[in-house]
Amino acid sequence: MAFATLERSPPPFFRQGPSAAARLVFYAALSLLAMALDARWHLLGPLRLGIDVSLTPVVQMARSPWLAWNALSSRAQSLSRAQTELALAQKRNLELSLQAQREADLERQNVLLRQLLQLREALPVHATAAQIVAQARDPFSRKLLLDRGAAAGIEPGSPVIDAHGLMGQVTMLSPLSAQVTLITDRDSAVPVEVARNRARGVLVGNAGASAGGLQLLWQANDGDLRAGDVLVTSGLDGVYPAGLAVARIVQVTREPDSAFARVLCAPLAQVDSGRYVLVLTPQRPLAPAPKVPATPARRR
């Protein structure tokens, strides 16, 4: 009985070609030959170009996660930088706005001071410049506080004016400050006259007058008064110099059953928004002439 024997080599169907060592030697030689040909005649340039073109999509796909992460991080940094720059720009804009407001306020103050200086040079009486530092909190009392007092030569009863007209009168005095009662106060009374026809009257403060807080009293119903007339101080009280602008007539109401017209006026001075004023020396009334004793007649 014959037994089959096992052969050491695989059947021809399962043969796998040359050995690994032979293939290594073959491919190494082929590589050296390709490098030599490429170095001598540059024969592998088109092959490298084709391989590069064919592998470009693969490389891009491999790089896409890193590119996406880089884009997101760059966008986040740009957004943070833009927010920081916006905050700095807003802060700078606010600083410039405050600076512009200060410059505008200083420009207005400069204009007011120039007007006061020109007015001071034109006035024939002594004048002291002062600044308004406070306003009375009582809504029924129109008073201001100045930063100059008796130490600066201010006297009780001194008229107070600005560049536009009469503001009021010093009613309370201390060494370093002075209280001014405005002409719109209910206790104020100023002898005035109409600049156009010299008609005299008394201008009083009237909080109920919606026109401007002033009313001209004791004007005949048929008097020659019209809206737009300017009232100036008459100088008859010995306190206010004659010719100071005080107010402007804004409304004249004549009622048939009344002997006097209702004349509402508005102050020319900036009684609610001024800052710098001039304090004038009050006018002194003329002293009466001394009486001369009569000499007895001589007897002849």
C-alpha positions in Angstrom: 0.0 0.0 0.0 1.5 3.2 -1.1 1.4 6.3 1.1 1.4 9.8 -0.2 4.3 11.9 0.8 4.2 15.6 1.7 6.4 17.8 -0.5 8.2 20.8 1.0 7.5 23.2 -1.8 3.9 24.5 -2.4 1.9 23.4 -5.3 2.5 25.4 -8.5 -0.9 27.1 -8.1 0.2 28.8 -4.8 3.6 29.9 -6.0 4.2 33.7 -5.0 7.1 34.7 -7.3 10.6 35.7 -6.4 11.7 35.8 -2.9 11.7 39.0 -0.7 15.4 39.4 -0.9 15.4 39.2 -4.7 12.6 41.8 -4.9 14.5 44.1 -2.5 17.6 44.0 -4.7 15.5 44.5 -7.9 13.7 47.6 -6.6 16.8 49.1 -5.1 18.6 48.8 -8.4 15.6 50.2 -10.2 15.5 53.2 -7.8 19.2 53.9 -8.3 18.7 53.7 -12.1 15.8 56.1 -11.9 17.7 58.6 -9.8 20.6 58.4 -12.1 18.5 58.9 -15.2 16.6 61.8 -13.5 19.8 63.5 -12.4 21.3 63.2 -15.9 18.3 63.8 -18.3 15.4 64.9 -15.9 13.2 62.1 -17.1 11.0 61.8 -14.0 9.7 65.4 -13.9 6.4 64.7 -15.6 5.9 61.7 -13.3 6.5 63.7 -10.2 4.1 66.4 -11.5 1.4 63.8 -12.1 1.8 62.3 -8.7 1.6 65.8 -7.1 -1.6 66.6 -9.0 -3.2 63.3 -8.1 -2.3 63.6 -4.4 -3.4 67.3 -4.0 -7.1 66.5 -3.1 -5.9 64.0 -0.5 -3.5 66.6 1.0 -6.2 69.2 1.1 -8.6 66.8 2.9 -5.9 66.0 5.4 -5.3 69.7 6.0 -8.9 70.8 6.2 -9.4 70.2 10.0 -6.3 72.2 10.8 -7.4 75.0 8.4 -10.8 75.1 9.9 -9.4 75.3 13.5 -7.0 78.1 12.4 -9.9 80.0 10.8 -12.0 79.8 13.9 -9.3 80.8 16.2 -8.3 83.7 13.9 -12.0 84.9 13.8 -12.3 84.7 17.6 -9.1 86.8 18.0 -10.3 89.3 15.4 -13.6 89.6 17.2 -11.9 90.1 20.5 -9.5 92.7 19.0 -12.4 94.5 17.4 -14.3 94.7 20.6 -11.3 96.0 22.4 -10.7 98.7 19.7 -14.4 99.6 19.8 -14.3 100.1 23.6 -11.2 102.3 23.3 -12.8 104.3 20.5 -16.0 104.8 22.5 -13.9 106.0 25.5 -11.9 108.3 23.3 -15.0 109.6 21.7 -16.5 110.4 25.1 -13.3 112.2 26.2 -13.3 114.2 23.0 -17.0 115.1 23.5 -16.4 116.3 27.1 -13.4 118.3 25.8 -15.5 119.8 23.1 -18.2 120.8 25.6 -15.6 122.3 27.9 -14.1 124.3 25.0 -17.6 125.5 23.9 -18.4 126.5 27.5 -15.1 128.4 27.7 -15.8 130.1 24.4 -19.2 131.3 25.7 -17.5 132.5 28.9 -14.9 134.3 26.9 -17.6 136.1 24.9 -19.4 137.1 28.0 -16.3 138.4 29.7 -15.4 140.4 26.6 -18.9 141.9 26.6 -18.6 142.7 30.3 -15.2 144.4 29.8 -16.5 146.5 27.0 -19.5 147.4 29.1 -17.3 148.2 32.1 -15.2 150.6 30.0 -18.3 152.3 28.7 -19.9 152.8 32.1 -19.2 156.1 33.9 -19.5 154.5 37.3 -17.2 152.1 39.2 -17.9 148.4 38.4 -16.7 145.2 40.0 -16.8 141.9 38.1 -18.2 138.9 40.0 -19.3 135.4 39.3 -22.6 133.7 40.2 -21.9 130.7 42.5 -25.3 129.7 43.8 -29.1 130.2 43.3 -31.8 130.3 45.9 -33.7 127.0 46.2 -37.0 128.7 47.1 -39.2 128.7 44.0 -41.0 131.9 45.2 -37.8 133.8 45.7 -35.5 134.8 42.9 -32.1 135.4 44.4 -28.5 134.7 43.5 -25.2 134.5 45.4 -22.0 136.2 44.1 -18.4 135.3 44.9 -17.5 138.9 45.8 -18.5 140.8 48.9 -17.7 143.8 51.0 -14.0 143.0 50.9 -14.1 143.7 47.1 -15.7 147.1 47.6 -19.3 146.0 47.0 -21.9 148.1 48.9 -25.5 147.3 49.9 -28.0 148.3 47.3 -25.5 148.0 44.4 -27.1 147.4 41.0 -26.1 144.2 39.3 -26.0 144.0 35.5 -24.8 141.6 32.8 -23.9 142.3 29.2 -27.5 142.6 28.2 -29.2 144.6 31.0 -30.1 145.0 34.6 -30.3 141.8 36.7 -31.1 143.0 40.2 -29.8 144.6 43.3 -27.5 143.6 46.2 -29.8 143.0 49.2 -27.5 141.1 51.6 -23.8 141.5 52.0 -21.0 139.7 53.8 -17.2 140.1 53.5 -16.8 137.4 50.9 -20.2 137.1 49.2 -23.2 139.1 48.2 -26.9 138.1 47.8 -28.6 139.6 44.8 -32.4 139.9 44.5 -33.4 139.6 40.8 -35.7 142.1 39.1 -38.1 139.1 38.6 -38.5 138.6 42.4 -41.9 139.4 43.8 -40.4 142.0 46.2 -38.5 143.9 43.4 -39.5 147.3 42.1 -37.5 149.3 39.6 -38.4 152.8 38.3 -38.2 152.7 34.5 -39.2 154.7 31.5 -39.9 153.8 27.9 -36.9 154.5 25.8 -39.1 155.5 22.8 -41.3 158.2 24.4 -39.9 158.5 28.0 -43.2 157.4 29.6 -42.3 156.6 33.2 -43.6 153.6 35.3 -42.6 151.1 38.0 -41.5 147.6 36.9 -42.2 144.9 39.4 -41.6 141.2 39.6 -44.6 139.1 38.9 -44.2 135.3 39.1 -47.7 134.8 37.7 -46.9 136.7 34.5 -46.4 134.0 31.9 -44.7 136.4 29.5 -41.4 136.9 31.3 -42.0 137.4 35.0 -42.3 141.3 34.9 -45.2 143.7 34.9 -45.2 147.5 34.3 -47.6 149.1 36.7 -49.8 152.2 36.6 -49.9 152.7 32.9 -53.0 154.4 31.5 -55.3 152.4 29.4 -54.9 154.8 26.5 -51.1 155.2 27.0 -48.7 155.0 24.1 -47.3 151.6 24.8 -46.7 148.8 22.3 -45.1 145.4 22.2 -41.3 145.6 21.6 -40.7 148.8 23.5 -37.5 148.7 25.6 -37.6 149.9 29.2 -34.6 151.6 30.8 -33.9 152.8 34.3 -35.1 156.3 34.9 -32.6 157.1 37.6 -35.2 158.8 39.8 -34.7 156.5 42.8 -31.0 157.4 43.3 -30.0 153.7 43.2 -29.9 152.7 39.6 -28.0 154.8 37.1 -30.3 156.2 34.4 -30.3 154.5 31.0 -29.6 150.9 32.0 -31.6 148.5 29.8 -34.1 146.5 31.9 -36.8 144.8 30.0 -38.8 144.6 26.8 -42.6 144.9 26.6 -44.1 141.6 25.2 -47.8 142.1 25.7 -50.2 145.0 26.3 -53.7 144.2 27.3 -56.3 147.0 27.4 -59.6 146.2 29.1 -62.6 148.6 28.6 -63.7 148.4 32.2 -60.2 149.2 33.7 -58.4 152.5 33.9 -55.0 150.9 33.6 -53.5 148.6 31.0 -51.9 145.3 31.9 -48.4 145.4 30.5 -46.3 142.2 30.7 -42.5 142.4 30.1 -39.5 140.1 29.8 -36.1 140.9 31.2 -33.3 141.6 28.8 -30.6 140.3 31.2 -30.0 136.5 31.4 -31.5 136.1 34.8 -31.8 132.3 34.5 -28.6 131.4 32.6 -26.0 134.1 33.2 -22.7 133.4 35.0 -20.7 136.6 35.1 -22.0 140.0 36.2 -20.9 143.5 37.0 -21.7 145.1 40.4 -22.1 148.9 40.1 -21.6 151.5 42.7 -25.1 152.7 43.8 -26.0 156.3 42.8 -26.1 158.8 45.7 -29.1 161.1 45.8 -28.1 164.8 45.7 -27.9 166.3 49.1 -30.3 169.2 49.7 -28.7 172.6 49.5 -27.9 174.0 52.9 -30.3 176.6 54.2 -28.8 180.1 54.3 -30.1 182.1 57.3 -31.9 185.2 56.2 -30.1 188.4 57.1 -32.2 191.0 58.8 -32.8 194.1 56.8 -30.9 197.1 58.0 -32.8 200.0 59.3 -32.2 203.2 57.6 
